Amino acid sequence: MIGYSYEGVTCASGDCPDVSYKTQFTFGNQGLKSKVNGKLDIYEDKSRDNSPIYKLPDQPWLGVSFNLSSESVVESKKLKKVESSFNEDVTQNNGAQSPYKDTNLVYTTGDGRNKGNQVHQDKHHAVVFYLNAKLHLLDKKNIQNIAQGITVNFGTLKTRIEPTDAWKNKRHLTRNVGNWEFKDTGSVSVKLKLPEVKAGRCINANNPNKSTKAPSPALTAPALWFGPVQNGKAEMYSASVSTYPDSSSSRIFLQNLKRKNDSNRPGRHSLETLTENDIKSRQPNFTGRQTIIRLDSGVQQIKLDQNNTEVVNFNGNSNNATFGIVSEYGLTPDANEWKKVLLPWTVRAFNDDGRFNTVNKEENNGKPKYSQRYRIRENGNNGNNGKRDLGDIVNSPIVAVGGYLATSANDGMVHIFKQSGGDKRGYNLKLSYIPGTMPRKNIENNDSTLAKELRAFAEKGYVGDRYGVDGGFVLRRITDDQDKQKHFFMFGAMGFGGRGAYALDLTKADDNDPTKASLFDVKDNGNNGNNGNNRVELGYTVGTPQIGKTHNGKYAAFLASGYATKKIDDPTNKTALYVYDLENNNGTPIAKIEVPNGKGGLSSPTLVDKDLDGTVDIAYAGDRGGNMYRFDLSNNDPTKWSVRTIFKGTPDKPITSAPAVSKLKDKRVVIFGTGSDLSEDDVDKKDIQSIYGIFDNDTGTDVAEEGQGKGLLEQHLTQEDKTLFLTDYKRSDGSGDKGWVVKLEAGQRVTVKPTVVLRTAFVTIRKYNDGGCGAETAILGINTADGGKLTKKSARPIVPEANTAVAQYSGHKQTAKGKSIPIGCMWKNNETVCPNGYVYDKPVNVRYLDEKKTDDFPVTADGDAGGSGTFKEGKKPARNNRCFSGKGVRTLLMNDLDSLDITGPTCGMKRISWREIFY
């Protein structure tokens, strides 16, 4: 802070002395990289404020830029009004005797810069200067080499105050006698701590399947679909995602899955191992891309003129401000940047990004013409063809239903592909949708929208640190009883990309007017009313919404309120389930069911059709307070829908994923795990988490809790090498009348919905390595009836051959008495034991493949009814959840296309009675 004050003088009519001075700042540069000639090593591009970027000596892939901003007694703080930046020329031209030798002159004020409203005759006056330092990643490919968390010392910022000539010339005229002294004793040590970059630093361990060479697999489970029947068996296909952090991009690969035929392994049904060529043999076609965006003025198609120079035919008053392009740092960008540069870059309007090299060099009156320099995305270099077609896909799924393939990415778009041609892997991009009005915060934690953040994705220095459209979604195709298509809905959440959700009609994805594909958006404090019970109060909608038919006859979308803040107890986190009419293009609200005393926001719901009649009766969902809720949706009048707690937990065991359901004879088991990896703080936590199975018989009102005597039977999990086992404790004295619990090890957590196969729940358990980089994943099969061990009558995993004791096929292993051990089991402690699971040294996400279930009917035998698939009106699912319908491949297909095979009992030829089915 620079300034002065004095007393004993009445300031009026020029009686006060006219004090004027100038300030100079010098700055040591020992923390910056120098060239051989002694000059500082400056990066080829400048920062957004047109300041030079100086490379760091030990990490030349990093740079730093500086500028000063100010605040005075008469001017408010203006952080984006640049007062100055370094002036290296002054530094290099200083002579040997210069007080600025070997320093950088940062700023010199002019006479009058310090003046107040009385032209230097203020009784008090001060100016506060702020040094702004910005770190730049200059080479994304070296992001993994950043020395995390270290502090770089750039030297000392010093002030030098000198009276101006005006003061020197006028001082003798002042009528106030006194001693005047200018001091410059202030100094500030300037340091910058490097961020701890965890994303992009994680390298998967080698795949245990030595023949698998999946390229840079994302954590997205593959999409699955079936083709025509050949030789009595349906063709099987998958779509996998590979993500490239160094370019903030992704690629989709399409595979034909083959069955392994090995006569030496009787009884074993597996997939053939894929080679790298098998994995990469096909990709979608992107040439037919159409992009639409929802803005305050409505849904617009982003379409360029005939000369491919700018976006045309936009309705409304769109301008730079619509897309967050504003004047800052003394730069006023070209008024047409939004339509000539930003949107063409966003929609990949050209065959490559070459023309943006020219755009980045354009100037206007010696200053950059545009608000930023634009990123040049790879296109066909070094065999990386296609890396510019998609943004990085991180938390979003990829799903195939009814000839469509969908995903969403952190380029701010939802991408819809449609199948064409004879090859069932032939997908063409038909539509990309940008939900531009979605509210969110920008990097400075100010209110913003997705449309305003598109420029961040396009900036040359972008490092993949922002979310676009990153949540889950559901694809629901609806046909009548004659298989005639009635609707094809997509309802998706924004994840950390925004506080809301979007609804699309896929039948209009390749329409002449693709804007009709957007049905409606739901957003925090947005449409559908802001007052009373209809107020929309959404956090970041992390997770997956659901679609189902309600008792009032409507096909509806179900959306959890999500998380507004990191802090669980923050009252801005609202815990509620929202239900919207999908058949009404306006997204008419059907219900808002608030949870009394909910904590931390509602997580993803699971819908249940308990009597398998095609109508949703129940929803289950948890919150970050560790509680699980049951929503009763069975009344024809939505105003009478209700909610109650079925499990009471604690905030140190948050529920952040949807539960699974398993139908037993007289009850339903609601299965879920606890834990969170929503933030880096969560990743580092070592709190003990658990997996629960809570009984719900539709009539009881008791609330289950963890703890001795609270009604939960505890099973114990042990690990031997990489193989997992659960105990087989039995209920006694009512110890398990409300369900069961399995405690996990420190650092383990469940953040993915379990997969139920027959009466086994396969739970994905993740444990992050020290520093939050990389993870090991356990896939654990649990008997849904008691939370314990599996038997030969259970669906069970066949753990990898690394466990040499496990029978990999019929006749492979024998008991001590020479009897054949069932596939997937082993001889242990003088008895046949079937392992519950296995631990992989890599992050894993799975999709269940059953080659005998070739339709994609979304309702399971257990009544889980809200997921993706084709819902045929009048059709009912098979009610058998005790045995498989026939022999065939059943496996948990992983994100890297490795697999964990599942085996279990096969149904006999005799008719199964209702008593057997539900016992």
TACOR-V823215 format. One line per field, one symbol per residue. ss: DSSP state (H for helix, E for strand, - for the rest). psi: psi as a letter, one per 30 degrees, with the letter a starting at -180 (. if undefined). burial: I if it has 9 or more other C-alpha atoms within 8 Angstrom, else O. Layout:
ss: ???
psi: ???
burial: ???
This chain:
ss: -EEEE---------------EEEEEEEE-----E-----E-EEEEE-----EEEE------EEEEEEEEEEE-----------E--EHHHHHH---------EEEEEE---------------EEEEEEEEEEEEEE--HHHHHH-----EEEEEEEEEEEEE-HHHHHHHHH-------------EEEEEEE-----------------------E-----EEEEEEEE--EEEEEEEEEEEE----EEEEEEEEE-E-----------E----HHHH-----E-----EEEEE--EEEE-EE------EE-------HHHH----E--E-----HHHHHHHHHH--------HHHHH---EE--EE-----E------HHH-------E------EEEE--EEEEEE---EEEEEEE-------EEEEEEEE----EEE-----EEEHHHHHHHHHE-------------EEEEEEE-----EEEEEEEEE-HHH--EEEEEEHHH-----HHHHEEEEEE--------HHH-----E-----EEEE-----EEEEEE--E------------EEEEEE-------EEEEEE-------E---EEE---------EEEEEE----EEEEE-----HHH-EEEEEEE--HHH-E----EEEE----EEEEEE-E----HHHHH-----EEEEEEE-------EE------EEEE-EEEE--EEEE------------EEEEE----EE-----EEE--EEEEEEEEE-HHH--EEEEEEEEE------E-----EE----------------E-----E----EEEE--EEEE--EEEE-----EEEEE-------------E----EEEE-----------E-----EEEEE----EEEEE--E-------HHHH--
psi: kkallllgkjjkhgfkkikkllkkklkkgfglkllegflkjklellleggklkklkefiffklklklkllkaffklkifgjkellkjeeeeffklegkfgkglkjekkllkffglafgiggkekkkkkkkjkkkkkjfjffgefgkjkflkkjfakklljkkkleeeeffeffkgjklkkkkkifklkkjlkkkljjekffkkklkkfjffkhkjhklgkkllkllalkkhgkkkkllklkkkjefghllkkkkljkkkkjjffikfkjlkkkkleeeegfkllkgfgkkklkklffakkkjkllfghelklhklahkaeeeggjlklhgkjlkfgeeffeeeeeeghflflgeffeeeffkljhglkflflkkkjkkjgkhghkffffklkjdfklkkkkhgkkklllggglkkkkkkllekfgjkkkekkkjifgkkakafgglkaleeffefeffkegkghglkcjglllkkjkklafggkkeljkkkllfbgfliallkljffgehlfiffffjellklkgblgkglbfgkjikakikakalklklfggkklkkklfakelekefkffjkjlkkkkjffkffhkkeljjkjkglkfkkaklkkkjfghgfkkelkkkllffgkkljkjgfkfjffgklklkfkjalffikjgllllkkkaeglkkjkllllkhfleeeefkgkkllkljkkjgfelglkklklkgggkkklkklkjcgkkkllhklkkhgfgffalkjkllkfkljgkklkkjchkjjkjkkjklkfgjlllkkjkkkjfeggbllafglklkjllffjffkjflkgelllfggkkkkkflljkhglkkjkfalkkhlkkklkkkjffiflhkfklfffkggakajjjkfkklkfjgflkflklkkljklfgglljlklakkkaflkkleeeeg.
burial: OOOOOOOOOOIOOOIIIIOIIIIIIIIIIOIIIIOOOOOIIOIOOIIIIOIIIIIIIOOIIIIIIIIIIIIIIOOOOOOOIIIIIIIIOIIIOIOOOOOIIOIIIIIIIOIOOIIIOOIIIIIOIIIIIOOOIOOIIIOIOOIOOOOOOOOIIIIIIIIIIOIIOIIOOIIOOIOOOOOOOOOOOOOOIIIIOIOOIIOIIOOIOOIOOOOIIIOOIIIIIIIIIIIOOOOOOIIIIIIIIIIIIIIIIIIIIIIIIOIIOOOOIIOIIIIOOIIIOIIIIIIIIOOOIIIIIIIOOOIIIIOIIOOOOIIIOIOOOOIIIIIIIIIIIIIIIOOIIIIIIIIIIIOIIOOOIOOIIOIIOIIOOOOIIIIIIIIIIIIIOOOIIIIIIIIIIIIIIIIIIOOIIIIIIIIIIIIIIIIIOOOIIIIIIIIIIIIIIIIIIIOOOOOIIIIIIIIOIIIIOIIOOOIIIIIIIIIIIIIIIOOOIOIIIIIIIIIIIIIIIIIIIIIIIIOOOIIOIIIIIIIIIIIIIIOOOIIIOIIIIIIIIIIIIIIOOIIIIIIIIIIIIOOIOOOOIIIIIIIIIIOOOOIIIIIIIOIOOIIIIIIIIIIIIIOIOIIIIIIIIIIIIIIIIIIIIIIOOIOOIOIOIIIIIIIOIIIIIIIIIIIIOOIIIIIIIIIIOOOOOIIIOOOIIIIIIIIIOOOOOOOIIIOOOIIIIIIIIOOOOOIIIIIOOOIOOOIIIIIIIIIIOOIIIIIOIIIIIIIIIIIIIIIIIOOIIIIIIIIIIIIIOIIIIIOIOIIIIIIOOOOOOIIIIIIIIIIOOOOIIIIIIIIOOOOIIIIIIIIIIIIIIIIIIIIOOIOIIIIIIIIIIIIIIIIIIOOOIOOOIOIIOOOOIIIIIIIIIIOIIIIIIIOOOOOOOOOOIIO
